[in-house]
Amino acid sequence: MPMPRRFAAAAFVAGLAPALNVAHAQTMRLVDIADTGAAPEIAIVPTGSQPAPAVTPTPAPESHTESPLSPIFTSGEPLGQPQVLESPAHVDFASAGSDWWTIGGGAAVGRNTHIDGNVYGAWSHFVADDVEFAAELGAWYYDQEGDDAAGINPNVVFRWHFVHEHDYTIYADIGIGVLVATDNVPYDGTSFDFTPRAGVGATFALNDAGDERLVVGLRWAHVSNARIHGDDNNPGIDTIMLYSGFQFPF
């Protein structure tokens, strides 16, 4: 006997219900997997069979690409932490290998009682403990008979600090240089001369570290052309010079 149409439709819907339930469950699992980024493992369950097993998401592989900002955020130090700069190493005065600057000036008096003025700057290097080599550049003004003169005077100096205490040193030095002047020095000599010298002096520490020093010295200073124009044209002058300066690390 034929089944009425409404009963046939109801039976058809009832037969589709299990398949619709499975499809709905799979759809929800796929949505969850899409949210987590995991790769799905999907098992196809035929209609009318047992409920589908749970889908186990596979975790997405970890990325090993390092961000350029990683050192900043993974250093273990809080952002904005001030960096403490290390102070430069202390240099002992007159220690081998150390370099120093000196600036200063002085005055020289000769037999004619005229006073000659000098300013100078020097770079010095200790070739050994207490043994100093210096390259010095000086400028002179000669107040002399006849025309006064100004001159440039580069020198090399060797100095030995034979007494060395933390607060002071005592030294002896010797040096030589050349003088190029605007006029003859002395007034009856030549404008190009040699300038040998020798003297004694002392340095005094101006701070606790001992690396800032006051320099005070007394020297004999000679000016002549060393007979480069003949024995008859070699007048010279000898002076006693008092000088001072300030010495500090290079």
Backbone bond lengths (Angstrom), bond angles and torsions (degrees), N, CA, C in turn:
res aa  C-N    CA-C-N  psi(-1)  N-CA   C-N-CA  omega(-1)  CA-C   N-CA-C  phi
1 M - - - 1.458 - - 1.516 107.72 -
2 P 1.293 119.25 125.24 1.476 120.55 -175.86 1.529 111.12 -61.90
3 M 1.427 113.18 142.02 1.480 120.16 -179.76 1.515 108.52 -81.46
4 P 1.294 115.91 135.13 1.475 117.76 177.56 1.521 109.99 -56.33
5 R 1.329 116.17 153.10 1.479 120.86 -174.50 1.528 112.28 -63.50
6 R 1.321 117.84 -37.21 1.462 118.37 -176.74 1.506 111.37 -69.11
7 F 1.388 115.42 -32.58 1.469 116.97 177.23 1.515 109.87 -72.57
8 A 1.330 117.18 -34.91 1.483 119.45 177.08 1.509 111.26 -64.52
9 A 1.339 118.32 -40.79 1.477 121.26 178.79 1.504 111.29 -64.88
10 A 1.357 115.32 -40.59 1.473 118.28 179.90 1.499 110.57 -64.48
11 A 1.339 116.80 -40.71 1.466 119.42 179.28 1.519 110.90 -65.04
12 F 1.338 117.62 -36.85 1.475 120.79 179.67 1.529 111.31 -64.99
13 V 1.340 115.44 -43.68 1.482 119.72 178.90 1.507 110.65 -64.00
14 A 1.386 115.67 -41.24 1.467 119.19 179.32 1.513 110.44 -62.77
15 G 1.328 118.46 -35.41 1.463 120.52 179.08 1.514 112.59 -70.61
16 L 1.351 118.21 -29.24 1.469 121.13 179.04 1.517 113.29 -80.87
17 A 1.294 118.98 -17.40 1.475 121.11 -174.08 1.516 113.17 -55.97
18 P 1.386 118.98 -48.40 1.480 117.15 179.97 1.523 112.54 -59.32
19 A 1.330 117.32 -41.33 1.473 119.25 -179.58 1.514 111.32 -65.05
20 L 1.350 116.71 -39.31 1.471 119.26 178.49 1.512 111.34 -64.76
21 N 1.348 115.97 -39.37 1.478 118.67 178.32 1.523 111.39 -61.57
22 V 1.341 116.20 -44.05 1.476 119.72 179.77 1.526 110.15 -63.85
23 A 1.340 116.17 -43.74 1.474 118.83 -179.89 1.519 111.35 -61.63
24 H 1.359 116.07 -40.39 1.468 119.57 179.08 1.532 111.06 -63.26
25 A 1.364 115.31 -43.03 1.473 118.89 179.92 1.521 110.80 -62.47
26 Q 1.346 116.90 -43.02 1.465 119.79 -179.72 1.525 110.81 -64.26
27 T 1.353 114.51 -39.38 1.476 117.65 179.15 1.514 111.43 -61.83
28 M 1.321 118.36 -42.55 1.468 121.74 -179.35 1.522 111.10 -65.69
29 R 1.367 115.62 -37.79 1.470 118.08 178.54 1.536 110.73 -66.39
30 L 1.345 115.21 -39.07 1.466 117.74 178.44 1.521 111.50 -63.85
31 V 1.340 116.43 -36.96 1.472 119.51 177.07 1.519 110.52 -62.86
32 D 1.369 115.47 -44.41 1.476 119.22 179.16 1.513 110.96 -62.18
33 I 1.328 116.77 -41.77 1.469 120.19 -178.67 1.518 110.32 -66.11
34 A 1.339 116.54 -39.37 1.471 119.16 178.25 1.511 110.84 -61.53
35 D 1.341 116.85 -36.54 1.469 120.12 179.68 1.514 111.75 -67.52
36 T 1.352 118.23 -35.90 1.473 121.55 -176.90 1.503 112.47 -87.19
37 G 1.309 119.91 -16.94 1.458 122.56 -179.80 1.506 113.55 82.06
38 A 1.365 119.00 8.39 1.465 121.44 -178.49 1.522 110.28 -84.76
39 A 1.329 115.77 153.04 1.470 120.61 177.61 1.522 109.34 -80.19
40 P 1.311 118.97 128.92 1.475 121.13 -175.45 1.514 112.53 -78.92
41 E 1.316 113.44 148.69 1.470 120.55 168.76 1.539 106.49 -115.79
42 I 1.320 118.42 104.19 1.475 123.14 -170.73 1.531 109.61 -106.36
43 A 1.291 113.76 127.41 1.482 119.26 174.52 1.527 108.39 -105.47
44 I 1.328 117.83 128.35 1.462 122.77 179.50 1.532 108.72 -83.45
45 V 1.306 115.39 119.50 1.476 121.14 -177.64 1.513 108.36 -105.91
46 P 1.328 118.93 122.46 1.483 120.33 179.22 1.517 110.48 -65.08
47 T 1.320 114.74 155.50 1.463 120.70 179.33 1.518 110.78 -63.46
48 G 1.317 115.02 132.60 1.445 120.81 176.94 1.504 113.72 88.79
49 S 1.352 119.02 -2.84 1.469 120.80 178.57 1.502 109.32 -85.02
50 Q 1.369 114.93 -172.29 1.452 120.48 179.76 1.531 109.42 -67.75
51 P 1.334 117.10 156.58 1.475 119.33 178.79 1.525 111.26 -55.38
52 A 1.327 115.40 145.58 1.475 120.69 -177.13 1.518 110.67 -65.78
53 P 1.333 115.67 141.82 1.480 118.01 176.38 1.523 110.39 -64.79
54 A 1.323 112.67 158.10 1.473 118.38 179.98 1.520 110.13 -63.62
55 V 1.312 114.85 140.22 1.466 120.63 178.29 1.520 108.82 -85.30
56 T 1.336 116.99 124.25 1.478 121.76 -179.98 1.523 108.97 -95.35
57 P 1.323 118.08 112.59 1.474 119.36 -179.44 1.522 111.42 -70.62
58 T 1.296 115.82 141.53 1.473 121.55 175.92 1.523 108.88 -93.60
59 P 1.334 117.07 122.66 1.482 118.55 -178.63 1.518 110.82 -59.81
60 A 1.317 115.30 142.90 1.464 120.38 176.87 1.532 109.66 -67.83
61 P 1.334 118.13 141.89 1.482 120.27 179.46 1.519 110.58 -60.99
62 E 1.345 113.60 142.98 1.465 119.12 179.53 1.518 109.76 -73.89
63 S 1.302 114.83 141.48 1.465 120.21 177.94 1.520 109.40 -84.89
64 H 1.339 116.03 133.35 1.466 120.74 178.66 1.518 111.76 -104.93
65 T 1.322 115.95 11.96 1.465 118.91 177.24 1.518 109.52 -73.86
66 E 1.315 116.24 123.54 1.464 121.04 -175.87 1.517 110.15 -89.74
67 S 1.294 115.40 129.20 1.463 120.55 178.55 1.518 109.85 -72.50
68 P 1.339 117.19 145.54 1.473 119.02 175.40 1.514 112.89 -58.75
69 L 1.319 117.36 -21.41 1.457 120.04 -179.24 1.516 112.36 -90.10
70 S 1.368 117.49 -1.30 1.458 119.79 -176.09 1.517 112.80 -56.40
71 P 1.364 120.08 -45.21 1.465 117.82 -179.56 1.511 113.08 -59.20
72 I 1.346 116.39 -27.16 1.464 118.66 -177.94 1.511 110.57 -74.13
73 F 1.364 115.95 -42.64 1.458 119.40 -172.95 1.521 113.42 -94.00
74 T 1.324 118.21 -6.47 1.466 120.47 -179.93 1.513 112.39 -116.90
75 S 1.326 117.78 11.23 1.456 119.89 -177.53 1.505 112.85 -74.18
76 G 1.315 117.10 -14.72 1.459 119.78 -179.61 1.508 113.38 85.00
77 E 1.340 117.56 -1.56 1.451 121.03 179.04 1.516 109.04 -108.61
78 P 1.310 118.04 142.09 1.464 120.09 179.39 1.513 111.01 -64.37
79 L 1.357 114.03 145.44 1.457 118.32 178.05 1.516 109.90 -63.48
80 G 1.346 114.95 146.08 1.454 119.09 177.94 1.517 113.78 81.01
81 Q 1.355 117.67 6.05 1.458 119.75 179.51 1.521 108.93 -67.87
82 P 1.317 120.02 123.57 1.467 120.82 -178.63 1.521 110.93 -65.25
83 Q 1.320 115.58 139.42 1.446 121.22 178.36 1.526 109.34 -88.05
84 V 1.319 116.07 131.05 1.460 121.39 -179.40 1.518 108.00 -93.25
85 L 1.319 116.46 116.44 1.451 121.42 179.99 1.523 109.55 -83.39
86 E 1.331 115.03 133.62 1.451 118.87 178.70 1.521 109.51 -76.66
87 S 1.328 116.43 138.00 1.452 120.89 177.83 1.523 109.05 -73.84
88 P 1.342 117.12 148.30 1.458 119.22 179.96 1.517 111.19 -61.79
89 A 1.320 114.88 151.76 1.455 119.87 -178.37 1.522 110.24 -62.79
90 H 1.325 116.15 141.24 1.458 121.54 178.71 1.524 109.86 -70.84
91 V 1.328 116.23 140.35 1.458 122.09 178.74 1.521 108.15 -113.03
92 D 1.323 116.64 123.34 1.462 120.81 177.46 1.517 109.44 -74.21
93 F 1.329 115.55 138.70 1.458 119.71 178.91 1.529 109.93 -64.46
94 A 1.333 115.10 138.06 1.465 123.80 176.68 1.524 112.94 69.30
95 S 1.339 118.57 16.85 1.460 120.57 177.12 1.524 110.00 -82.26
96 A 1.317 116.33 145.46 1.463 121.68 -177.74 1.523 110.76 -57.40
97 G 1.339 116.07 134.01 1.453 121.67 178.08 1.511 115.12 89.35
98 S 1.323 118.74 -7.92 1.467 120.77 -178.27 1.524 110.89 -83.84
99 D 1.340 115.75 153.00 1.466 122.69 -178.84 1.522 109.17 -122.54
100 W 1.350 115.37 147.02 1.463 120.78 -172.69 1.518 110.15 -144.23
101 W 1.342 114.22 153.56 1.464 122.83 170.62 1.528 108.82 -106.40
102 T 1.320 115.98 148.59 1.464 121.37 171.89 1.522 108.45 -138.13
103 I 1.327 116.28 134.33 1.460 121.48 171.26 1.522 107.64 -128.39
104 G 1.331 116.52 144.84 1.461 117.98 -178.44 1.514 111.95 -177.50
105 G 1.309 115.00 -163.88 1.454 121.68 -179.17 1.512 110.57 -166.49
106 G 1.333 115.62 173.27 1.455 119.53 -179.48 1.518 111.35 -168.95
107 A 1.323 114.19 -176.54 1.461 121.37 179.49 1.517 108.55 -140.45
108 A 1.336 115.57 144.89 1.463 121.90 -178.14 1.524 109.41 -124.90
109 V 1.334 115.13 141.16 1.463 121.47 -179.06 1.522 108.25 -124.70
110 G 1.353 116.60 130.30 1.457 121.67 178.07 1.516 111.47 -111.71
111 R 1.357 115.32 -164.84 1.467 119.96 -176.97 1.521 112.46 -66.97
112 N 1.326 116.46 -27.29 1.463 118.41 -178.22 1.524 112.50 -83.41
113 T 1.353 117.16 4.42 1.472 125.33 177.64 1.528 112.89 65.22
114 H 1.333 118.23 3.48 1.459 119.05 174.48 1.528 108.67 -73.25
115 I 1.319 115.88 146.55 1.463 120.87 -177.91 1.525 109.06 -104.22
116 D 1.321 115.95 125.08 1.461 122.28 177.37 1.527 108.73 -102.60
117 G 1.321 116.71 135.78 1.461 121.23 -177.24 1.527 112.66 -104.87
118 N 1.330 115.72 148.75 1.463 121.21 -176.44 1.527 110.65 -143.07
119 V 1.317 116.41 140.37 1.468 122.86 166.63 1.524 106.62 -127.38
120 Y 1.343 116.27 151.49 1.461 118.12 -175.40 1.524 110.96 -153.46
121 G 1.308 114.35 159.56 1.460 123.00 170.09 1.515 108.05 -136.75
122 A 1.338 117.16 147.22 1.463 119.85 -175.77 1.518 110.63 -146.13
123 W 1.318 114.59 146.88 1.468 122.47 167.05 1.513 107.05 -109.44
124 S 1.320 117.21 133.26 1.462 119.95 -179.35 1.519 110.54 -130.97
125 H 1.319 114.55 150.93 1.471 122.91 -179.75 1.521 108.13 -133.98
126 F 1.339 116.27 132.32 1.461 120.20 178.35 1.527 108.38 -88.45
127 V 1.333 115.39 108.60 1.461 121.00 -179.27 1.522 110.97 -74.58
128 A 1.306 117.43 -19.87 1.464 124.80 173.71 1.518 106.33 -154.90
129 D 1.318 116.96 168.84 1.463 119.12 176.99 1.520 109.68 -55.95
130 D 1.348 115.92 124.44 1.468 124.39 175.88 1.524 114.20 72.71
131 V 1.321 119.05 2.65 1.471 121.72 179.02 1.524 107.80 -112.93
132 E 1.327 115.83 115.96 1.465 122.12 -168.62 1.524 110.97 -116.85
133 F 1.320 115.70 132.62 1.462 122.23 169.97 1.518 107.83 -110.27
134 A 1.337 116.79 132.99 1.466 120.47 -177.37 1.520 110.61 -130.72
135 A 1.328 115.14 141.56 1.459 123.07 169.54 1.526 106.52 -109.75
136 E 1.316 115.86 118.59 1.468 121.24 -171.18 1.525 110.40 -121.06
137 L 1.315 115.59 143.23 1.462 121.48 173.54 1.518 107.92 -124.54
138 G 1.341 115.71 119.54 1.459 120.77 -178.56 1.520 111.90 -118.10
139 A 1.309 115.00 160.64 1.466 122.27 174.26 1.527 107.30 -127.78
140 W 1.334 116.29 135.32 1.461 121.67 -174.99 1.529 111.06 -121.04
141 Y 1.333 112.60 151.37 1.463 119.74 165.62 1.523 106.58 -127.04
142 Y 1.350 116.45 121.52 1.462 121.83 -176.92 1.522 109.65 -104.14
143 D 1.321 114.66 114.43 1.465 122.10 174.59 1.527 106.22 -93.03
144 Q 1.316 117.36 102.11 1.459 121.13 -169.89 1.520 111.37 -138.50
145 E 1.324 115.09 171.27 1.459 119.89 173.72 1.526 108.91 -62.52
146 G 1.305 116.41 148.40 1.455 119.34 -175.11 1.523 110.02 75.04
147 D 1.306 115.48 -144.63 1.467 119.96 -178.21 1.525 110.71 -80.13
148 D 1.343 114.66 134.11 1.465 118.57 172.72 1.529 109.06 -68.17
149 A 1.324 116.03 162.42 1.466 120.22 -177.49 1.524 110.11 -143.10
150 A 1.315 115.06 152.77 1.467 122.47 172.09 1.521 107.50 -120.13
151 G 1.319 116.40 152.24 1.459 118.26 -176.98 1.520 113.26 -154.68
152 I 1.319 114.08 158.89 1.465 123.19 174.02 1.524 107.92 -104.96
153 N 1.338 116.03 136.79 1.464 120.07 -169.60 1.542 111.63 -138.30
154 P 1.351 118.63 86.58 1.468 119.96 172.82 1.527 110.68 -76.74
155 N 1.342 115.91 141.94 1.466 121.99 -177.71 1.516 110.62 -139.93
156 V 1.324 115.83 157.94 1.464 122.36 164.83 1.524 106.97 -117.98
157 V 1.337 115.53 141.49 1.463 120.90 -173.28 1.525 108.97 -135.54
158 F 1.338 115.83 138.35 1.461 122.34 170.55 1.524 107.77 -114.36
159 R 1.331 115.07 130.30 1.471 120.34 -173.56 1.527 109.17 -133.91
160 W 1.332 114.80 134.38 1.467 120.87 179.22 1.524 109.01 -118.30
161 H 1.326 116.31 118.09 1.464 121.95 176.54 1.534 107.62 -86.79
162 F 1.327 116.39 86.79 1.464 120.29 -173.00 1.525 112.95 -78.24
163 V 1.328 118.11 -14.96 1.464 122.65 169.74 1.526 106.83 -121.67
164 H 1.326 115.82 124.24 1.468 119.06 -176.44 1.521 109.66 -134.35
165 E 1.312 115.48 106.01 1.459 123.68 170.22 1.529 107.90 -114.35
166 H 1.332 115.70 164.55 1.467 117.94 -178.59 1.525 111.29 -60.89
167 D 1.324 117.56 -40.84 1.465 121.12 -174.32 1.519 113.28 -86.51
168 Y 1.321 118.61 -17.34 1.463 119.85 -178.64 1.528 109.93 -158.98
169 T 1.331 114.81 158.85 1.466 122.04 169.06 1.522 107.75 -133.90
170 I 1.325 115.91 155.25 1.465 122.42 173.87 1.524 106.94 -122.41
171 Y 1.318 116.04 134.71 1.461 118.84 -173.38 1.524 111.84 -136.30
172 A 1.326 114.45 164.13 1.461 123.68 167.74 1.520 106.83 -125.95
173 D 1.327 116.55 144.78 1.463 118.43 179.78 1.513 111.78 -142.12
174 I 1.313 114.37 162.15 1.452 122.74 177.59 1.520 107.54 -145.06
175 G 1.340 116.50 146.56 1.454 118.32 -178.17 1.510 111.76 -162.54
176 I 1.318 115.30 173.46 1.457 121.31 176.94 1.524 108.48 -153.64
177 G 1.343 114.60 151.64 1.453 119.84 179.05 1.510 110.42 -155.93
178 V 1.315 115.61 -170.69 1.460 121.61 176.40 1.521 108.41 -126.02
179 L 1.325 114.79 151.68 1.466 121.36 179.04 1.522 108.80 -120.64
180 V 1.318 116.04 126.99 1.459 122.02 172.84 1.519 106.19 -116.13
181 A 1.355 116.62 113.97 1.462 121.50 -170.43 1.525 111.20 -116.29
182 T 1.320 114.05 162.81 1.466 120.47 178.70 1.520 112.25 -77.79
183 D 1.333 116.35 -15.58 1.463 121.66 178.27 1.520 107.71 -150.34
184 N 1.331 116.57 177.96 1.455 120.05 -178.58 1.526 111.15 -66.92
185 V 1.342 116.53 137.82 1.460 123.34 175.55 1.532 106.97 -133.90
186 P 1.355 118.20 115.95 1.468 125.29 -6.56 1.527 111.38 -64.77
187 Y 1.313 116.49 -177.86 1.467 120.81 -170.40 1.522 112.12 -60.41
188 D 1.370 117.93 -25.69 1.460 120.81 179.79 1.531 111.67 -105.21
189 G 1.344 115.66 18.85 1.457 119.67 -178.38 1.513 112.20 -108.39
190 T 1.328 117.10 -130.70 1.460 122.72 -177.20 1.531 109.73 -129.94
191 S 1.324 115.15 163.96 1.471 119.52 -178.65 1.531 112.57 -88.15
192 F 1.337 116.48 -7.40 1.468 120.69 173.79 1.518 108.33 -117.35
193 D 1.326 116.16 123.38 1.462 120.67 -174.67 1.526 110.51 -140.68
194 F 1.332 113.80 168.61 1.461 122.09 171.87 1.522 108.96 -107.13
195 T 1.331 115.52 151.46 1.469 119.63 -173.09 1.532 111.15 -132.45
196 P 1.344 118.06 73.78 1.465 118.74 172.93 1.526 110.66 -69.76
197 R 1.337 115.86 155.62 1.456 119.89 -177.94 1.526 109.94 -159.74
198 A 1.334 115.47 159.17 1.465 121.71 176.13 1.518 107.62 -158.32
199 G 1.338 116.26 148.20 1.458 118.09 -178.41 1.512 112.81 -173.66
200 V 1.316 113.95 -172.16 1.463 122.50 178.00 1.522 107.68 -132.95
201 G 1.331 115.17 162.98 1.458 118.95 179.18 1.513 111.36 -172.80
202 A 1.319 115.27 -172.63 1.463 121.42 -178.60 1.520 109.07 -149.76
203 T 1.324 115.33 154.65 1.464 121.69 170.93 1.523 108.55 -119.65
204 F 1.328 116.03 148.96 1.464 121.69 -178.63 1.530 108.62 -131.51
205 A 1.334 115.82 133.43 1.462 120.73 179.80 1.520 110.19 -68.54
206 L 1.332 116.02 135.51 1.461 121.94 178.62 1.526 112.70 -104.71
207 N 1.342 117.27 -6.18 1.466 120.55 177.41 1.526 109.07 -143.04
208 D 1.321 116.24 171.76 1.466 120.52 -177.15 1.522 111.77 -64.40
209 A 1.327 117.12 -35.08 1.464 119.80 -179.29 1.518 112.26 -69.76
210 G 1.335 116.76 -22.99 1.455 119.89 179.53 1.504 114.46 78.94
211 D 1.355 118.38 11.42 1.460 120.21 -177.76 1.526 113.03 -101.64
212 E 1.310 117.74 9.26 1.462 122.69 168.83 1.518 106.28 -123.70
213 R 1.354 116.24 124.48 1.462 119.58 -168.27 1.525 111.16 -129.56
214 L 1.319 114.57 143.11 1.459 121.94 167.03 1.518 107.44 -92.35
215 V 1.330 116.59 130.37 1.463 122.33 -179.47 1.525 108.25 -111.28
216 V 1.336 116.63 129.82 1.465 122.18 177.40 1.518 107.43 -134.52
217 G 1.347 117.16 133.16 1.455 118.88 -177.90 1.521 113.20 -152.22
218 L 1.327 114.19 165.41 1.465 123.22 177.89 1.522 106.85 -134.32
219 R 1.339 117.07 132.14 1.459 118.98 -177.46 1.522 112.39 -143.83
220 W 1.310 114.05 156.74 1.461 121.70 166.49 1.518 107.13 -87.85
221 A 1.331 116.63 133.10 1.462 121.56 -179.52 1.524 108.98 -129.64
222 H 1.307 116.34 131.21 1.461 122.74 -176.64 1.523 109.33 -119.65
223 V 1.335 115.64 145.14 1.469 121.80 175.99 1.522 108.11 -132.96
224 S 1.326 117.15 121.09 1.467 121.90 172.72 1.520 108.25 -163.95
225 N 1.357 115.76 170.91 1.470 118.70 -177.35 1.525 112.73 -96.10
226 A 1.332 117.63 9.28 1.473 123.00 176.44 1.530 112.09 56.45
227 R 1.333 115.72 33.13 1.468 122.81 174.86 1.539 112.99 64.32
228 I 1.311 117.58 23.96 1.467 118.02 179.17 1.530 111.14 -69.44
229 H 1.340 117.38 -15.57 1.470 121.53 176.00 1.520 111.05 -110.34
230 G 1.325 117.48 18.05 1.457 120.96 178.08 1.517 112.12 101.87
231 D 1.337 114.57 159.98 1.461 120.33 -177.89 1.520 112.59 -64.37
232 D 1.318 117.22 -28.50 1.458 120.04 -176.57 1.527 112.67 -84.48
233 N 1.297 117.47 -5.59 1.466 119.64 -178.87 1.537 109.39 -129.24
234 N 1.333 114.04 58.21 1.467 119.30 -178.10 1.530 111.08 -138.85
235 P 1.309 117.40 54.82 1.462 117.14 173.83 1.529 109.53 -68.87
236 G 1.291 117.13 151.48 1.466 120.17 179.91 1.514 110.74 -143.81
237 I 1.297 115.76 169.55 1.462 121.27 176.02 1.527 108.56 -131.85
238 D 1.320 114.39 145.86 1.464 121.81 174.84 1.522 108.13 -121.97
239 T 1.305 116.01 131.82 1.460 120.32 -177.90 1.525 109.89 -133.13
240 I 1.323 114.27 160.31 1.458 122.49 169.44 1.525 106.94 -106.36
241 M 1.318 115.62 126.28 1.464 120.42 -173.84 1.522 110.34 -118.43
242 L 1.320 115.29 131.39 1.463 122.68 172.18 1.528 107.41 -107.16
243 Y 1.322 116.61 131.07 1.467 119.37 -176.48 1.523 110.12 -142.02
244 S 1.312 114.78 163.31 1.467 121.52 175.30 1.522 108.10 -148.14
245 G 1.322 115.31 166.03 1.456 119.34 -179.72 1.515 111.32 -167.80
246 F 1.312 114.38 177.44 1.460 122.74 178.73 1.515 107.65 -123.95
247 Q 1.344 116.87 125.77 1.462 122.33 -175.91 1.525 109.78 -117.68
248 F 1.346 116.36 135.17 1.459 120.73 -176.56 1.525 109.00 -149.46
249 P 1.345 118.93 161.82 1.469 121.07 -174.58 1.516 112.20 -63.72
250 F 1.317 115.10 149.03 1.463 122.95 177.66 1.523 109.21 -72.67
